């Protein structure tokens, strides 16, 4: 299955094997402890605000939207890697997503949307955004008529204290998307509040999924430009010491949560990507679990 068939935008070369160092790194990764998916759901995400379009954030919105269209220039790439759970395999999706407040995007045209998660058929995508335009934030992108971000929350000190805990040495927030009404295709997205031990509502919406994609995804995703001085993408230098990680990836089906597995959540676009295709030869793609845990780092 191809990722986002709307995106003829980044048709790259055939994929080669991942560096040996990535496979070795997987053995040193500690299994993460995710919050209970069945913890109480109450309250709303503190600090979340309605997304207000402005001249400053317009580019960040358009670039994210542009990932669904085939209009990238030759010297820019849109590429991704992660798991894509198939339609019909779940009505709930959750993961713990890494954040790094020290990561700064140096090129104003570049955006890192990583990790980003959407359940199959759901009305929202929850994405971790790094850019000059909006800084470092978490977005709720509306896929049921909104076609844009509708909620945002900054990665500030309050967010880190309330909604993150260390996973393999760096902070991560836990997000859960669940379908609450099948007849109206109503979905809600929650962030786990570690202070109260409950899931706080971040965004809810009902309607028809307009993503034109039947499957879901939990992926590393970049919109990057080549640095003519090095031949690599700017983010390759910017994110030299940044770890992008998604752990505790689980699917809900018939009321039961289970770890994502090869049978329902294949690695895409390939299990062993070539870092050169991402304009970052030092990039490592670590399959840290049986499709329920991935890491991208250098």
GIWO-V842206 format. One record per run of one state. SS is the DSSP state (H for helix, E for strand, L for the rest). FROM is the first residue (numbers start at 1). TO is the last residue. If there is no record, write none. Layout:
SS:FROM:TO  SS:FROM:TO
//
This chain:
L:1:7  H:8:10  L:11:19  H:20:26  L:27:40  E:41:44  L:45:48  E:49:50  L:51:57  H:58:66  L:67:75  E:76:85  L:86:91  E:92:98  L:99:110  E:111:118  L:119:123  E:124:131  L:132:134  E:135:142  L:143:147  E:148:154  L:155:156  H:157:163  E:164:167  L:168:169  E:170:181  L:182:185  E:186:193  L:194:197  E:198:206  L:207:216  E:217:226  L:227:232  E:233:233  H:234:238  L:239:243  E:244:253  L:254:255  E:256:259  L:260:264  E:265:268  L:269:274  H:275:278  L:279:283  E:284:287  L:288:293  E:294:297  L:298:298
//
